[in-house]
Amino acid sequence: RAMDDTDLRPGERAIELDPPDDARLRFIGRIRTPFASRADCPRQGRHDGPDCVLELDPVWGGALDGIERFDFADVLYWLDRSRRDLVQQSPKSDGALRGTFALRSPVRPNPIGLSRVRVVRRDGPRLVVRGLDCLDGTPLLDIKPDACSYSPEAPRKAADVAES
Ligand code: SAM
């Protein structure tokens, strides 16, 4: 089988979705921030910045179960109002060029934003966080608990054990 559509384990829950036909991403919700324009957005979010809300589509609300145990999480989002065709950019508009992949600019071929956020509280399908830098209404792609404090819930595999 091409996809990893293994059987469900006890208690796991799946929902009916169309089969994916390419690498297209599925938005899981929207991000609510106080930033209405690019000028209002910080260049990078701060953990002492304003509360922002990850508003998940209700079908994904249960996917937040357990997130409260983490102080930090990585949030991935789609910088939907970016152009996507620049190979080199001048971030300070001073003519000094940098390659797109040497920058964290929102302008990139796949405009994926990544922020490490502080988890403030969960309220059903809404997760309140601090540390975002995106415009109000930005599409949400994924949420992952902080890798440092994350101990996998699945059994270890041979490949997890370092060779000495
Ligand atoms: N923290 C993310 C990262 O490092 O991947 C994004 C950094 S990027 C420099 C943040 C900037 O992107 C904001 O200051 C704003 O100018 C711009 N931006 C925010 N939301 C956007 C959106 N939905 N579409 C396009 N640009 C956006």
Backbone and ligand atoms as CSV (ligand in chain L), in Angstrom:
chain,resi,resn,atom,element,x,y,z
A,1,ARG,N,N,0.833,-1.209,0.000
A,1,ARG,CA,C,0.000,0.000,0.000
A,1,ARG,C,C,0.865,1.255,0.000
A,2,ALA,N,N,0.464,2.213,-0.789
A,2,ALA,CA,C,1.275,3.432,-0.899
A,2,ALA,C,C,1.191,4.270,0.377
A,3,MET,N,N,-0.008,4.313,0.976
A,3,MET,CA,C,-0.188,5.164,2.152
A,3,MET,C,C,-0.042,4.330,3.410
A,4,ASP,N,N,0.332,4.974,4.505
A,4,ASP,CA,C,0.460,4.279,5.775
A,4,ASP,C,C,-0.897,4.254,6.458
A,5,ASP,N,N,-1.853,3.519,5.844
A,5,ASP,CA,C,-3.216,3.494,6.398
A,5,ASP,C,C,-3.386,2.231,7.232
A,6,THR,N,N,-2.539,2.108,8.233
A,6,THR,CA,C,-2.574,0.940,9.112
A,6,THR,C,C,-3.859,0.947,9.937
A,7,ASP,N,N,-4.171,-0.220,10.485
A,7,ASP,CA,C,-5.400,-0.344,11.271
A,7,ASP,C,C,-5.361,0.556,12.501
A,8,LEU,N,N,-6.559,0.961,12.933
A,8,LEU,CA,C,-6.648,1.795,14.133
A,8,LEU,C,C,-6.328,0.972,15.369
A,9,ARG,N,N,-5.720,1.587,16.340
A,9,ARG,CA,C,-5.475,0.956,17.635
A,9,ARG,C,C,-6.636,1.300,18.556
A,10,PRO,N,N,-6.758,0.588,19.666
A,10,PRO,CA,C,-7.920,0.814,20.540
A,10,PRO,C,C,-8.050,2.287,20.929
A,11,GLY,N,N,-9.255,2.813,20.775
A,11,GLY,CA,C,-9.531,4.187,21.183
A,11,GLY,C,C,-9.203,5.233,20.134
A,12,GLU,N,N,-8.449,4.857,19.109
A,12,GLU,CA,C,-8.117,5.834,18.080
A,12,GLU,C,C,-9.369,6.132,17.252
A,13,ARG,N,N,-9.419,7.368,16.714
A,13,ARG,CA,C,-10.631,7.808,16.029
A,13,ARG,C,C,-10.245,8.432,14.695
A,14,ALA,N,N,-10.908,8.008,13.652
A,14,ALA,CA,C,-10.647,8.586,12.329
A,14,ALA,C,C,-11.914,9.268,11.839
A,15,ILE,N,N,-11.765,10.219,10.929
A,15,ILE,CA,C,-12.937,10.851,10.315
A,15,ILE,C,C,-12.903,10.602,8.816
A,16,GLU,N,N,-14.061,10.728,8.169
A,16,GLU,CA,C,-14.173,10.498,6.726
A,16,GLU,C,C,-13.560,11.666,5.967
A,17,LEU,N,N,-12.574,11.394,5.129
A,17,LEU,CA,C,-11.954,12.449,4.335
A,17,LEU,C,C,-11.774,11.953,2.907
A,18,ASP,N,N,-11.750,12.895,1.970
A,18,ASP,CA,C,-11.437,12.536,0.585
A,18,ASP,C,C,-10.015,11.990,0.531
A,19,PRO,N,N,-9.732,11.027,-0.374
A,19,PRO,CA,C,-8.349,10.547,-0.479
A,19,PRO,C,C,-7.440,11.664,-0.982
A,20,PRO,N,N,-6.248,11.820,-0.392
A,20,PRO,CA,C,-5.340,12.846,-0.903
A,20,PRO,C,C,-4.831,12.438,-2.280
A,21,ASP,N,N,-4.703,13.402,-3.203
A,21,ASP,CA,C,-4.256,13.050,-4.551
A,21,ASP,C,C,-2.891,13.654,-4.884
A,22,ASP,N,N,-2.294,14.356,-3.938
A,22,ASP,CA,C,-0.954,14.894,-4.142
A,22,ASP,C,C,-0.446,15.362,-2.792
A,23,ALA,N,N,0.523,16.253,-2.794
A,23,ALA,CA,C,1.072,16.729,-1.521
A,23,ALA,C,C,0.304,17.940,-1.011
A,24,ARG,N,N,-0.891,18.137,-1.506
A,24,ARG,CA,C,-1.680,19.285,-1.084
A,24,ARG,C,C,-1.909,19.241,0.421
A,25,LEU,N,N,-1.835,20.387,1.040
A,25,LEU,CA,C,-2.056,20.440,2.481
A,25,LEU,C,C,-3.517,20.712,2.765
A,26,ARG,N,N,-3.944,20.309,3.938
A,26,ARG,CA,C,-5.310,20.527,4.384
A,26,ARG,C,C,-5.248,21.526,5.531
A,27,PHE,N,N,-5.915,22.646,5.394
A,27,PHE,CA,C,-5.938,23.595,6.511
A,27,PHE,C,C,-6.757,22.978,7.635
A,28,ILE,N,N,-6.256,23.073,8.871
A,28,ILE,CA,C,-6.978,22.485,10.011
A,28,ILE,C,C,-7.718,23.546,10.812
A,29,GLY,N,N,-7.579,24.796,10.416
A,29,GLY,CA,C,-8.264,25.878,11.111
A,29,GLY,C,C,-7.658,27.208,10.718
A,30,ARG,N,N,-7.909,28.201,11.536
A,30,ARG,CA,C,-7.406,29.563,11.287
A,30,ARG,C,C,-6.757,30.082,12.563
A,31,ILE,N,N,-5.855,31.026,12.398
A,31,ILE,CA,C,-5.200,31.635,13.555
A,31,ILE,C,C,-5.779,33.026,13.764
A,32,ARG,N,N,-6.221,33.274,14.975
A,32,ARG,CA,C,-6.733,34.604,15.331
A,32,ARG,C,C,-5.647,35.364,16.067
A,33,THR,N,N,-5.252,36.498,15.510
A,33,THR,CA,C,-4.242,37.333,16.156
A,33,THR,C,C,-4.740,38.777,16.167
A,34,PRO,N,N,-4.112,39.637,16.976
A,34,PRO,CA,C,-4.495,41.054,16.955
A,34,PRO,C,C,-3.851,41.799,15.786
A,35,PHE,N,N,-3.167,41.083,14.870
A,35,PHE,CA,C,-2.390,41.753,13.818
A,35,PHE,C,C,-3.197,41.821,12.521
A,36,ALA,N,N,-3.688,43.021,12.195
A,36,ALA,CA,C,-4.570,43.187,11.038
A,36,ALA,C,C,-3.792,43.470,9.757
A,37,SER,N,N,-2.581,43.982,9.890
A,37,SER,CA,C,-1.785,44.298,8.697
A,37,SER,C,C,-0.356,43.836,8.945
A,38,ARG,N,N,0.427,43.743,7.858
A,38,ARG,CA,C,1.828,43.323,8.036
A,38,ARG,C,C,2.574,44.266,8.967
A,39,ALA,N,N,2.207,45.537,8.895
A,39,ALA,CA,C,2.888,46.522,9.750
A,39,ALA,C,C,2.636,46.236,11.230
A,40,ASP,N,N,1.483,45.637,11.542
A,40,ASP,CA,C,1.159,45.312,12.945
A,40,ASP,C,C,1.902,44.062,13.431
A,41,CYS,N,N,2.325,43.196,12.500
A,41,CYS,CA,C,2.925,41.904,12.878
A,41,CYS,C,C,4.348,42.115,13.374
A,42,PRO,N,N,4.736,41.431,14.445
A,42,PRO,CA,C,6.164,41.406,14.770
A,42,PRO,C,C,6.898,40.581,13.707
A,43,ARG,N,N,8.185,40.818,13.560
A,43,ARG,CA,C,8.941,40.027,12.578
A,43,ARG,C,C,9.016,38.569,13.020
A,44,GLN,N,N,9.193,38.354,14.318
A,44,GLN,CA,C,9.066,37.016,14.920
A,44,GLN,C,C,8.263,37.207,16.202
A,45,GLY,N,N,7.430,36.213,16.539
A,45,GLY,CA,C,6.618,36.334,17.742
A,45,GLY,C,C,7.466,36.268,19.000
A,46,ARG,N,N,6.901,36.740,20.081
A,46,ARG,CA,C,7.578,36.718,21.394
A,46,ARG,C,C,6.689,36.005,22.400
A,47,HIS,N,N,7.340,35.289,23.320
A,47,HIS,CA,C,6.551,34.534,24.308
A,47,HIS,C,C,5.857,35.446,25.312
A,48,ASP,N,N,6.258,36.716,25.352
A,48,ASP,CA,C,5.531,37.674,26.193
A,48,ASP,C,C,4.628,38.566,25.328
A,49,GLY,N,N,4.376,38.129,24.105
A,49,GLY,CA,C,3.483,38.872,23.212
A,49,GLY,C,C,2.025,38.617,23.558
A,50,PRO,N,N,1.106,39.129,22.740
A,50,PRO,CA,C,-0.323,39.003,23.041
A,50,PRO,C,C,-0.837,37.567,22.851
A,51,ASP,N,N,-1.932,37.257,23.547
A,51,ASP,CA,C,-2.608,35.976,23.331
A,51,ASP,C,C,-3.094,35.893,21.883
A,52,CYS,N,N,-2.874,34.742,21.265
A,52,CYS,CA,C,-3.408,34.459,19.933
A,52,CYS,C,C,-4.161,33.132,20.060
A,53,VAL,N,N,-5.094,32.893,19.161
A,53,VAL,CA,C,-5.929,31.700,19.290
A,53,VAL,C,C,-5.821,30.842,18.036
A,54,LEU,N,N,-5.464,29.557,18.239
A,54,LEU,CA,C,-5.512,28.582,17.153
A,54,LEU,C,C,-6.926,28.024,17.146
A,55,GLU,N,N,-7.712,28.429,16.171
A,55,GLU,CA,C,-9.123,28.002,16.087
A,55,GLU,C,C,-9.210,26.819,15.150
A,56,LEU,N,N,-9.271,25.617,15.714
A,56,LEU,CA,C,-9.330,24.432,14.876
A,56,LEU,C,C,-10.740,24.226,14.343
A,57,ASP,N,N,-10.827,23.653,13.136
A,57,ASP,CA,C,-12.132,23.217,12.660
A,57,ASP,C,C,-12.647,22.204,13.675
A,58,PRO,N,N,-13.961,22.246,14.007
A,58,PRO,CA,C,-14.466,21.398,15.094
A,58,PRO,C,C,-14.118,19.918,14.945
A,59,VAL,N,N,-14.043,19.401,13.701
A,59,VAL,CA,C,-13.720,17.963,13.551
A,59,VAL,C,C,-12.344,17.630,14.106
A,60,TRP,N,N,-11.456,18.617,14.204
A,60,TRP,CA,C,-10.104,18.361,14.692
A,60,TRP,C,C,-9.941,18.709,16.166
A,61,GLY,N,N,-11.028,19.137,16.824
A,61,GLY,CA,C,-10.915,19.563,18.222
A,61,GLY,C,C,-10.278,18.498,19.105
A,62,GLY,N,N,-10.691,17.233,18.926
A,62,GLY,CA,C,-10.168,16.137,19.750
A,62,GLY,C,C,-8.684,15.911,19.551
A,63,ALA,N,N,-8.142,16.425,18.469
A,63,ALA,CA,C,-6.710,16.248,18.192
A,63,ALA,C,C,-5.848,17.071,19.148
A,64,LEU,N,N,-6.476,17.931,19.945
A,64,LEU,CA,C,-5.723,18.706,20.939
A,64,LEU,C,C,-5.609,17.978,22.275
A,65,ASP,N,N,-6.300,16.846,22.430
A,65,ASP,CA,C,-6.280,16.149,23.725
A,65,ASP,C,C,-4.840,15.860,24.146
A,66,GLY,N,N,-4.449,16.307,25.311
A,66,GLY,CA,C,-3.097,16.061,25.827
A,66,GLY,C,C,-2.159,17.244,25.635
A,67,ILE,N,N,-2.527,18.218,24.835
A,67,ILE,CA,C,-1.621,19.340,24.552
A,67,ILE,C,C,-1.379,20.185,25.803
A,68,GLU,N,N,-2.345,20.144,26.749
A,68,GLU,CA,C,-2.209,20.968,27.965
A,68,GLU,C,C,-0.983,20.575,28.784
A,69,ARG,N,N,-0.477,19.363,28.551
A,69,ARG,CA,C,0.668,18.892,29.347
A,69,ARG,C,C,1.967,19.560,28.920
A,70,PHE,N,N,1.927,20.304,27.831
A,70,PHE,CA,C,3.151,20.919,27.315
A,70,PHE,C,C,3.136,22.422,27.523
A,71,ASP,N,N,4.296,22.957,27.878
A,71,ASP,CA,C,4.419,24.412,28.017
A,71,ASP,C,C,4.636,25.088,26.665
A,72,PHE,N,N,5.232,24.344,25.729
A,72,PHE,CA,C,5.550,24.918,24.417
A,72,PHE,C,C,5.127,23.968,23.303
A,73,ALA,N,N,4.866,24.542,22.136
A,73,ALA,CA,C,4.527,23.739,20.965
A,73,ALA,C,C,5.054,24.447,19.720
A,74,ASP,N,N,5.252,23.678,18.668
A,74,ASP,CA,C,5.592,24.249,17.363
A,74,ASP,C,C,4.298,24.388,16.568
A,75,VAL,N,N,4.110,25.542,15.960
A,75,VAL,CA,C,2.924,25.791,15.136
A,75,VAL,C,C,3.389,26.056,13.708
A,76,LEU,N,N,2.765,25.371,12.768
A,76,LEU,CA,C,3.052,25.567,11.342
A,76,LEU,C,C,1.833,26.191,10.694
A,77,TYR,N,N,2.054,27.192,9.860
A,77,TYR,CA,C,0.935,27.901,9.243
A,77,TYR,C,C,1.288,28.304,7.829
A,78,TRP,N,N,0.265,28.673,7.081
A,78,TRP,CA,C,0.419,28.972,5.661
A,78,TRP,C,C,0.344,30.486,5.475
A,79,LEU,N,N,1.468,31.061,5.107
A,79,LEU,CA,C,1.545,32.525,4.962
A,79,LEU,C,C,0.888,32.893,3.629
A,80,ASP,N,N,-0.442,32.918,3.651
A,80,ASP,CA,C,-1.245,32.909,2.429
A,80,ASP,C,C,-1.180,34.194,1.617
A,81,ARG,N,N,-0.679,35.267,2.215
A,81,ARG,CA,C,-0.647,36.522,1.466
A,81,ARG,C,C,0.766,36.861,0.976
A,82,SER,N,N,1.598,35.817,0.852
A,82,SER,CA,C,2.970,36.004,0.371
A,82,SER,C,C,3.067,35.770,-1.117
A,83,ARG,N,N,3.985,36.463,-1.768
A,83,ARG,CA,C,4.359,36.033,-3.109
A,83,ARG,C,C,5.311,34.856,-2.942
A,84,ARG,N,N,5.468,34.062,-3.994
A,84,ARG,CA,C,6.164,32.785,-3.840
A,84,ARG,C,C,7.242,32.580,-4.886
A,85,ASP,N,N,7.654,33.664,-5.535
A,85,ASP,CA,C,8.502,33.507,-6.713
A,85,ASP,C,C,9.884,34.118,-6.550
A,86,LEU,N,N,10.310,34.443,-5.339
A,86,LEU,CA,C,11.616,35.081,-5.188
A,86,LEU,C,C,12.703,34.079,-4.812
A,87,VAL,N,N,13.804,34.127,-5.548
A,87,VAL,CA,C,14.966,33.281,-5.261
A,87,VAL,C,C,15.932,34.031,-4.350
A,88,GLN,N,N,16.060,35.314,-4.606
A,88,GLN,CA,C,16.880,36.169,-3.746
A,88,GLN,C,C,16.048,37.360,-3.315
A,89,GLN,N,N,16.306,37.837,-2.122
A,89,GLN,CA,C,15.502,38.910,-1.558
A,89,GLN,C,C,16.411,39.910,-0.858
A,90,SER,N,N,15.861,41.091,-0.696
A,90,SER,CA,C,16.589,42.149,0.009
A,90,SER,C,C,15.757,42.530,1.231
A,91,PRO,N,N,15.947,41.837,2.340
A,91,PRO,CA,C,15.052,42.016,3.490
A,91,PRO,C,C,15.031,43.444,4.043
A,92,LYS,N,N,16.156,44.122,3.966
A,92,LYS,CA,C,16.177,45.488,4.496
A,92,LYS,C,C,15.946,46.516,3.403
A,93,SER,N,N,15.599,46.064,2.202
A,93,SER,CA,C,15.391,46.961,1.051
A,93,SER,C,C,16.600,47.839,0.796
A,94,ASP,N,N,17.792,47.333,1.139
A,94,ASP,CA,C,18.990,48.147,0.951
A,94,ASP,C,C,19.828,47.624,-0.216
A,95,GLY,N,N,19.225,46.742,-1.006
A,95,GLY,CA,C,19.936,46.220,-2.162
A,95,GLY,C,C,20.834,45.033,-1.848
A,96,ALA,N,N,21.051,44.733,-0.558
A,96,ALA,CA,C,21.874,43.578,-0.188
A,96,ALA,C,C,21.011,42.320,-0.289
A,97,LEU,N,N,21.403,41.438,-1.200
A,97,LEU,CA,C,20.565,40.271,-1.473
A,97,LEU,C,C,20.956,39.075,-0.628
A,98,ARG,N,N,19.925,38.326,-0.232
A,98,ARG,CA,C,20.149,37.048,0.466
A,98,ARG,C,C,19.285,36.017,-0.236
A,99,GLY,N,N,19.741,34.780,-0.218
A,99,GLY,CA,C,18.940,33.706,-0.794
A,99,GLY,C,C,17.715,33.440,0.068
A,100,THR,N,N,16.621,33.104,-0.582
A,100,THR,CA,C,15.372,32.841,0.146
A,100,THR,C,C,15.562,31.815,1.263
A,101,PHE,N,N,16.386,30.785,0.999
A,101,PHE,CA,C,16.523,29.726,2.009
A,101,PHE,C,C,17.540,30.084,3.093
A,102,ALA,N,N,18.098,31.273,3.002
A,102,ALA,CA,C,18.954,31.778,4.078
A,102,ALA,C,C,18.204,32.809,4.910
A,103,LEU,N,N,16.913,32.887,4.706
A,103,LEU,CA,C,16.063,33.860,5.411
A,103,LEU,C,C,14.846,33.172,6.007
A,104,ARG,N,N,14.215,33.848,6.994
A,104,ARG,CA,C,12.930,33.363,7.505
A,104,ARG,C,C,11.798,34.226,6.974
A,105,SER,N,N,12.038,34.885,5.865
A,105,SER,CA,C,11.032,35.725,5.208
A,105,SER,C,C,9.771,34.909,4.901
A,106,PRO,N,N,8.589,35.570,4.914
A,106,PRO,CA,C,7.366,34.870,4.509
A,106,PRO,C,C,7.329,34.583,3.015
A,107,VAL,N,N,8.199,35.229,2.254
A,107,VAL,CA,C,8.223,35.040,0.794
A,107,VAL,C,C,9.105,33.844,0.473
A,108,ARG,N,N,8.478,32.751,0.073
A,108,ARG,CA,C,9.202,31.523,-0.226
A,108,ARG,C,C,8.305,30.646,-1.090
A,109,PRO,N,N,8.882,29.669,-1.810
A,109,PRO,CA,C,8.050,28.902,-2.754
A,109,PRO,C,C,6.891,28.178,-2.069
A,110,ASN,N,N,7.130,27.669,-0.885
A,110,ASN,CA,C,6.064,27.079,-0.074
A,110,ASN,C,C,6.011,27.900,1.210
A,111,PRO,N,N,5.087,28.871,1.278
A,111,PRO,CA,C,5.141,29.854,2.369
A,111,PRO,C,C,4.653,29.294,3.707
A,112,ILE,N,N,5.459,28.383,4.241
A,112,ILE,CA,C,5.150,27.764,5.536
A,112,ILE,C,C,5.837,28.572,6.630
A,113,GLY,N,N,5.066,29.016,7.606
A,113,GLY,CA,C,5.602,29.706,8.777
A,113,GLY,C,C,5.731,28.722,9.923
A,114,LEU,N,N,6.757,28.897,10.736
A,114,LEU,CA,C,6.994,28.023,11.892
A,114,LEU,C,C,7.289,28.904,13.098
A,115,SER,N,N,6.560,28.705,14.175
A,115,SER,CA,C,6.822,29.440,15.415
A,115,SER,C,C,6.753,28.485,16.593
A,116,ARG,N,N,7.672,28.677,17.514
A,116,ARG,CA,C,7.601,27.949,18.785
A,116,ARG,C,C,6.800,28.835,19.715
A,117,VAL,N,N,5.677,28.328,20.200
A,117,VAL,CA,C,4.769,29.157,21.004
A,117,VAL,C,C,4.663,28.624,22.419
A,118,ARG,N,N,4.279,29.529,23.326
A,118,ARG,CA,C,3.956,29.124,24.685
A,118,ARG,C,C,2.474,28.737,24.717
A,119,VAL,N,N,2.169,27.574,25.293
A,119,VAL,CA,C,0.778,27.137,25.405
A,119,VAL,C,C,0.171,27.802,26.639
A,120,VAL,N,N,-0.888,28.578,26.449
A,120,VAL,CA,C,-1.525,29.293,27.564
A,120,VAL,C,C,-2.694,28.479,28.121
A,121,ARG,N,N,-3.644,28.117,27.261
A,121,ARG,CA,C,-4.746,27.259,27.712
A,121,ARG,C,C,-5.509,26.712,26.520
A,122,ARG,N,N,-6.201,25.612,26.781
A,122,ARG,CA,C,-7.052,25.016,25.761
A,122,ARG,C,C,-8.502,25.212,26.166
A,123,ASP,N,N,-9.302,25.548,25.174
A,123,ASP,CA,C,-10.725,25.744,25.401
A,123,ASP,C,C,-11.449,25.021,24.265
A,124,GLY,N,N,-11.719,23.715,24.439
A,124,GLY,CA,C,-12.344,22.912,23.373
A,124,GLY,C,C,-11.458,22.877,22.142
A,125,PRO,N,N,-11.991,23.302,20.979
A,125,PRO,CA,C,-11.186,23.276,19.751
A,125,PRO,C,C,-10.320,24.521,19.577
A,126,ARG,N,N,-10.174,25.307,20.637
A,126,ARG,CA,C,-9.371,26.536,20.572
A,126,ARG,C,C,-8.179,26.410,21.504
A,127,LEU,N,N,-7.011,26.738,20.997
A,127,LEU,CA,C,-5.805,26.707,21.815
A,127,LEU,C,C,-5.241,28.127,21.862
A,128,VAL,N,N,-5.143,28.651,23.081
A,128,VAL,CA,C,-4.604,30.000,23.262
A,128,VAL,C,C,-3.083,29.880,23.436
A,129,VAL,N,N,-2.345,30.652,22.649
A,129,VAL,CA,C,-0.881,30.582,22.667
A,129,VAL,C,C,-0.302,31.998,22.601
A,130,ARG,N,N,0.990,32.080,22.923
A,130,ARG,CA,C,1.719,33.337,22.730
A,130,ARG,C,C,2.968,33.053,21.931
A,131,GLY,N,N,3.340,33.994,21.070
A,131,GLY,CA,C,4.579,33.834,20.309
A,131,GLY,C,C,4.367,33.795,18.811
A,132,LEU,N,N,3.197,34.240,18.356
A,132,LEU,CA,C,2.945,34.228,16.907
A,132,LEU,C,C,3.205,35.594,16.284
A,133,ASP,N,N,3.403,35.556,14.974
A,133,ASP,CA,C,3.756,36.767,14.232
A,133,ASP,C,C,2.899,36.929,12.984
A,134,CYS,N,N,1.779,36.182,12.909
A,134,CYS,CA,C,1.044,36.148,11.634
A,134,CYS,C,C,-0.220,37.011,11.660
A,135,LEU,N,N,-0.688,37.309,10.457
A,135,LEU,CA,C,-1.895,38.105,10.275
A,135,LEU,C,C,-3.117,37.359,10.794
A,136,ASP,N,N,-4.091,38.117,11.258
A,136,ASP,CA,C,-5.353,37.527,11.681
A,136,ASP,C,C,-5.962,36.759,10.504
A,137,GLY,N,N,-6.409,35.530,10.753
A,137,GLY,CA,C,-7.042,34.719,9.709
A,137,GLY,C,C,-6.087,33.809,8.964
A,138,THR,N,N,-4.807,33.816,9.331
A,138,THR,CA,C,-3.828,32.955,8.646
A,138,THR,C,C,-4.220,31.477,8.795
A,139,PRO,N,N,-4.194,30.710,7.688
A,139,PRO,CA,C,-4.556,29.288,7.778
A,139,PRO,C,C,-3.551,28.487,8.618
A,140,LEU,N,N,-4.100,27.583,9.405
A,140,LEU,CA,C,-3.303,26.751,10.314
A,140,LEU,C,C,-3.052,25.391,9.661
A,141,LEU,N,N,-1.776,24.940,9.740
A,141,LEU,CA,C,-1.404,23.663,9.111
A,141,LEU,C,C,-1.202,22.535,10.108
A,142,ASP,N,N,-0.534,22.837,11.233
A,142,ASP,CA,C,-0.187,21.742,12.149
A,142,ASP,C,C,0.254,22.316,13.496
A,143,ILE,N,N,0.163,21.480,14.509
A,143,ILE,CA,C,0.601,21.807,15.868
A,143,ILE,C,C,1.340,20.578,16.375
A,144,LYS,N,N,2.549,20.774,16.922
A,144,LYS,CA,C,3.305,19.637,17.474
A,144,LYS,C,C,3.840,20.022,18.838
A,145,PRO,N,N,3.761,19.122,19.809
A,145,PRO,CA,C,4.316,19.451,21.123
A,145,PRO,C,C,5.822,19.636,21.023
A,146,ASP,N,N,6.327,20.473,21.890
A,146,ASP,CA,C,7.754,20.780,21.965
A,146,ASP,C,C,8.581,19.505,22.000
A,147,ALA,N,N,9.538,19.402,21.086
A,147,ALA,CA,C,10.319,18.163,20.962
A,147,ALA,C,C,11.161,17.884,22.204
A,148,CYS,N,N,11.644,18.928,22.896
A,148,CYS,CA,C,12.535,18.701,24.043
A,148,CYS,C,C,11.810,18.001,25.182
A,149,SER,N,N,10.561,18.425,25.459
A,149,SER,CA,C,9.861,17.830,26.593
A,149,SER,C,C,8.974,16.666,26.155
A,150,TYR,N,N,9.066,16.302,24.882
A,150,TYR,CA,C,8.191,15.253,24.366
A,150,TYR,C,C,8.824,13.891,24.516
A,151,SER,N,N,8.159,12.983,25.239
A,151,SER,CA,C,8.633,11.606,25.235
A,151,SER,C,C,7.619,10.791,24.451
A,152,PRO,N,N,8.077,10.137,23.376
A,152,PRO,CA,C,7.143,9.489,22.463
A,152,PRO,C,C,6.192,8.549,23.180
A,153,GLU,N,N,4.942,8.551,22.736
A,153,GLU,CA,C,3.928,7.689,23.329
A,153,GLU,C,C,4.013,6.285,22.719
A,154,ALA,N,N,4.782,6.139,21.658
A,154,ALA,CA,C,4.875,4.846,20.968
A,154,ALA,C,C,6.124,4.104,21.427
A,155,PRO,N,N,6.115,2.749,21.323
A,155,PRO,CA,C,7.301,1.995,21.732
A,155,PRO,C,C,8.518,2.378,20.892
A,156,ARG,N,N,9.713,2.266,21.504
A,156,ARG,CA,C,10.934,2.578,20.765
A,156,ARG,C,C,11.146,1.562,19.658
A,157,LYS,N,N,11.813,2.036,18.612
A,157,LYS,CA,C,12.184,1.161,17.503
A,157,LYS,C,C,13.700,1.046,17.481
A,158,ALA,N,N,14.214,0.061,16.758
A,158,ALA,CA,C,15.666,-0.127,16.689
A,158,ALA,C,C,16.351,1.165,16.245
A,159,ALA,N,N,15.724,1.884,15.306
A,159,ALA,CA,C,16.356,3.088,14.751
A,159,ALA,C,C,16.413,4.237,15.753
A,160,ASP,N,N,15.688,4.140,16.890
A,160,ASP,CA,C,15.729,5.190,17.912
A,160,ASP,C,C,16.950,5.056,18.813
A,161,VAL,N,N,17.582,3.887,18.787
A,161,VAL,CA,C,18.692,3.624,19.708
A,161,VAL,C,C,19.997,3.954,19.008
A,162,ALA,N,N,20.764,4.873,19.605
A,162,ALA,CA,C,22.035,5.280,18.981
A,162,ALA,C,C,23.017,4.129,18.996
A,163,GLU,N,N,23.776,3.990,17.906
A,163,GLU,CA,C,24.821,2.970,17.878
A,163,GLU,C,C,26.053,3.505,18.573
A,164,SER,N,N,26.736,2.644,19.325
A,164,SER,CA,C,27.945,3.130,20.009
A,164,SER,C,C,29.179,2.518,19.355
L,1,SAM,N1,N,7.873,32.813,12.456
L,1,SAM,C1,C,7.686,32.377,11.088
L,1,SAM,C2,C,8.921,31.657,10.600
L,1,SAM,O1,O,10.022,31.988,11.056
L,1,SAM,O2,O,8.801,30.732,9.777
L,1,SAM,C3,C,7.309,33.513,10.132
L,1,SAM,C4,C,8.322,34.628,10.086
L,1,SAM,S1,S,7.902,35.894,8.890
L,1,SAM,C5,C,9.353,36.911,8.980
L,1,SAM,C6,C,6.692,36.837,9.760
L,1,SAM,C7,C,6.210,37.977,8.899
L,1,SAM,O3,O,5.397,37.449,7.849
L,1,SAM,C8,C,5.307,38.963,9.607
L,1,SAM,O4,O,6.061,39.959,10.248
L,1,SAM,C9,C,4.486,39.537,8.449
L,1,SAM,O5,O,5.192,40.557,7.811
L,1,SAM,C10,C,4.404,38.382,7.477
L,1,SAM,N2,N,3.115,37.674,7.531
L,1,SAM,C11,C,2.409,37.343,8.622
L,1,SAM,N3,N,1.291,36.667,8.295
L,1,SAM,C12,C,1.291,36.556,6.948
L,1,SAM,C13,C,0.410,35.966,6.010
L,1,SAM,N4,N,-0.716,35.339,6.379
L,1,SAM,N5,N,0.730,36.051,4.692
L,1,SAM,C14,C,1.863,36.679,4.303
L,1,SAM,N6,N,2.737,37.264,5.138
L,1,SAM,C15,C,2.461,37.208,6.454
